[in-house]
C-alpha cells in the first residue's frame, strides 16, 4: 500500500475548502502538480512562479485546461495581480529537478504573508519543509509571524518519522473570522436598536443576512473572471 505524502494531505485539505466556483492562487506553481489538481476542481487558478522553467513545466502538464492564468513573477505580487481569490496555497522550497540553490526564503514569504494579511481574504495553506536549514528557518519565521499577528492556525503533520524533520502544513482561514464577525456585527446592531433579546430564530435570520452580504461581495468581485 502506497504511503500517503504531504501532497496527498494538502490536496485532501484543499477539497474541504474549494468548489467549482472557487478562484484559487497557486503561489508556487513548480512542476504544476498542485496547479493541475486545482484546475480539475475549481473555476479558475492563478499560478505564480519566479522561474520560467517552472512556468513552462506547469503549462505542459496542464495544457488540457483553459482555466489557468500563469504569472511569471514572484508571489510577492499576488495582491497586485489578483483582486479576488478564495484561497492561496504555497509549496515552499526549491523546484524539484532544478537548481536547489534557487528556493523560497523567509524574507519574501513573510512580506507576502503581510500583504495577504492586509486583505484577510479566504484561506491560506502552506506546505513547509523544515528538513533543510533554509526550510527550517522559513518554518520558524512563519510560525513566529502567525503568533505575532494572533492568527488562529493549524499545523497538520503526517504520522511518520524520517531522518530529518518531515514536511508539514500551516493552515488558516480568514473567511471563518469574517463570517463570525459579520454575524456579531449584525447581532450587535439589532440588539442595540431593538428592545428585545435575540431569539434563536432571529439569530438564524441575522446569520443568513450576513452570509448573503458576504456572498454578494464575492459575486461582485468575481465578474473579472
Secondary structure as UniProt FT lines:
FT   HELIX           6..15
FT   TURN            16..17
FT   TURN            20..21
FT   STRAND          23..26
FT   TURN            30..31
FT   HELIX           33..39
FT   TURN            40..41
FT   STRAND          44..48
FT   HELIX           52..61
FT   TURN            62..64
FT   STRAND          68..71
FT   HELIX           75..77
FT   HELIX           78..81
FT   STRAND          87..91
FT   TURN            96..97
FT   TURN            100..101
FT   HELIX           106..119
FT   STRAND          123..128
FT   TURN            130..131
FT   HELIX           133..148
FT   TURN            149..150
FT   STRAND          154..157
FT   STRAND          168..173
FT   HELIX           174..193
FT   HELIX           200..222
FT   TURN            223..224
//
